[in-house]
Amino acid sequence: MTARIAFAEQTMPAWKRAVLKIGSSLLAGDGGLSPRHAVHLAAFVHACRAQGREVVIVSSGAVAAGRGILQAVLHATPRPGAAMAERQALAALGQAKLMAFWQGLFAQPVAQVLLTHDDVRNRRRYLNARATLQELLRCGALPIVNENDTVSVDELKLGDNDTLGATVAALIDADVLFIATDIDGLYDRDPRAHVDARPMQTVIAPGDDILAMAGGAGSAVGTGGMRTKILAAQRAGAAGIDTVLFNGTRAAVAHALGEDRLTGTRLVAGRSRIAARKHWLRHAPVEPGAAIVIDAGAAAALTGKGASLLPIGVADARGEFRRGDLVEIVRADDADAAPVARGVTQYSAADIRRIARRRSQDIESVLGYNYGDTIVHRDDLSLHAANAQESQDV
């Protein structure tokens, strides 16, 4: 039989923060979870962290772990006619086991973060989830993210942890999404059926033609396939994030990846992460009539210094809006001027009216809680076009 055409090694671009998605096929063993492939994926994470990089793991495997407990400890068997309820129960059984499994492979503390699609659709919950993950990274913990399968019925049916990986990558402003799979990368045809399938080393802005090449699920354990990985790459690409597909069953591949040597497929976003973020901030609809009113000093700091918006520079809030809404930022001294900027607010209109003109350290004493020192963080702010040209905020 003709040998399959191999992927050539390529050099990875520099990156600082990444999401590593690991599917069930790489974790499941006889009757539960197996460290066979997880050990070298953990070694990859260790290598990245030693270089000062940040990694968040999106891990499947709770259902597989729960199945092992069901059979080995509870001596129970699947119940006919209750497939969804059974999978939810297995996920609930397996979550603790999955976390203990990962903790056994790392010296630093691991932290469980369970998300549903509602957590990323709802802007306030989105901000809370992002703040939690960023704080976990700041303090040196290793976040292990999974869908809250116990309650996420639709997500369980869709089996879209690949999409969750892309969503988390956008959530934390990652530079790259790594997807560990059980084949070497993307081919122009199914390599399991065609030994002459040609490897696709680099794909720029994967579109519908690339999606059409992807087949269905390739694993009896996992619920995803190459198609879901391409869809995830498209979602990540829309946020300006590259996606990398590599064979997580091969220790040498994972080791080389820790040295920025990729044997696999790199799916390149059509635009930069910063450009994608700024595009969304500039063009997404804002709350009608909602605005944060700032003084001249704050306007100068935003446009001239690239600063975040602090409560000391805020004069008032117009209209009604909630934490997480996208609002205009306008000057108090020139009602006819174009907005200075727009951004995602960390505080509601009612809260802003209470903390306006206050120092950041006074927020908690005034409100009784604190979502951070800024009203609008620089990362969540885009200057008006004229100001953006002046400050090179593009």
Secondary structure, 3 states (H helix, E strand, C coil): CCCCCCCCCEECCCCCEEEEEECHHHCEECCEECCCCHHHHHHHHHHHHHCCCEEEEEECCHHHHHHHHHHHCCCCCCCCCCHHHHHHHHHHHHHHHHHHHHHCCCCCCEEEEEECHHHHHCHHHHHHHHHHHHHHHHCCCEEEEEECCCCCHHHHHHCCHHHHHHHHHHHCCCCEEEEEECCCCCECCCCCCCCCCCECCEEECCCHHHHHHCCCECCCCCCCEHHHHHHHHHHHHHCCCEEEEEECCCHHHHHHHCCCEECEEEEECCCCHHHHHHHHHHHCCCCCCCEEEECHHHHHHHHHHCCCECHHHEEEEECCCCCCCEEEEEECCCCCCCCCEEEECCCCHHHHHHHCCCCHHHHHHHHCCCCCCCCECHHHEEECHHHHHHHCCC
